[in-house]
Amino acid sequence: MKTAILSAAVLFAAAPAFAGPYANIEANSGFTGSDYTGTSTDFHLGVEGSSGAAAYYIQGGPTVVSPDGGESETILTAKLGGSVAASEKLSVYGEISAAFDDVNNYGSKVGVKYAF
């Protein structure tokens, strides 16, 4: 999986006419009820682009995982996503994410967005 993500990153980075590089720092905190459980902070580099009605991005880099009351650790994470305009007001999007540690973790999300 790591090889596929890195290969896609190189492929997109090699097409500067279609893709633009960016940096993304994102902190995600968790709570169970009102109990804080921790924060994960991504320090990602990526590329994004579009072709017609479709847009895409791929990003990756270190993530600092800081559990509440625990010791922080740094792991490698990546995301691949995109969207397609179904109409002028409706788009469909999706994302696949991965975290590479002792046990690799994967996630996905899909959705639709309607603009009023």
HUZIQUI-V953688 format. One record per residue. N is the residue number from 0. RES is the residue in one small letter. OMEGA is omega in radians with two decimals (none if undefined). D_FIRST is the distance of its C-alpha to the first C-alpha in whole Angstrom. Layout:
N RES OMEGA D_FIRST
N RES OMEGA D_FIRST
//
This chain:
0 m 3.12 0
1 k -3.12 4
2 t 3.14 5
3 a -3.14 5
4 i 3.13 6
5 l 3.10 9
6 s 3.11 10
7 a 3.12 11
8 a 3.12 12
9 v 3.13 14
10 l -3.14 15
11 f -3.14 17
12 a -3.13 18
13 a -3.12 20
14 a -3.04 22
15 p 3.11 24
16 a -3.08 26
17 f -3.02 24
18 a 3.08 22
19 g 3.13 23
20 p 3.10 22
21 y 3.01 22
22 a -3.12 22
23 n 3.03 21
24 i -3.04 23
25 e 3.09 23
26 a 3.10 24
27 n -3.13 23
28 s -3.13 26
29 g 3.12 26
30 f 2.94 30
31 t -2.96 31
32 g 3.10 34
33 s -3.13 36
34 d 3.10 34
35 y -3.12 32
36 t 3.10 28
37 g -3.13 27
38 t 2.98 25
39 s -3.12 21
40 t 3.11 22
41 d 2.98 19
42 f -2.98 20
43 h 2.90 17
44 l -3.11 18
45 g 3.02 17
46 v 3.09 18
47 e 3.13 20
48 g 3.12 22
49 s 3.10 24
50 s -3.10 25
51 g -3.11 28
52 a -3.08 28
53 a 3.05 24
54 a -3.11 22
55 y 3.01 19
56 y 2.99 17
57 i -3.10 14
58 q 3.12 14
59 g 3.12 13
60 g -3.12 14
61 p 3.01 16
62 t 3.09 17
63 v -3.14 21
64 v -3.07 21
65 s 3.12 25
66 p 3.12 26
67 d 3.10 30
68 g -3.12 32
69 g -3.14 29
70 e 3.13 27
71 s 3.03 25
72 e 3.12 21
73 t 3.12 19
74 i 3.09 15
75 l 3.10 12
76 t 3.14 11
77 a 3.09 10
78 k 3.08 12
79 l -3.09 12
80 g 3.12 15
81 g 3.11 18
82 s 3.09 22
83 v 3.08 24
84 a 3.11 28
85 a 3.07 30
86 s 3.14 33
87 e -3.07 35
88 k -3.05 34
89 l 3.04 31
90 s 3.11 28
91 v -3.10 25
92 y 3.09 21
93 g 3.12 18
94 e 3.00 15
95 i 3.13 12
96 s 3.12 11
97 a 3.05 9
98 a -3.05 10
99 f -3.11 9
100 d 3.09 13
101 d 3.04 14
102 v -3.14 13
103 n 3.12 10
104 n -3.13 11
105 y 3.11 10
106 g 3.09 13
107 s 2.97 14
108 k 3.08 18
109 v 3.12 20
110 g 3.04 24
111 v 3.13 27
112 k 3.11 29
113 y 3.13 32
114 a -3.12 35
115 f none 38
//
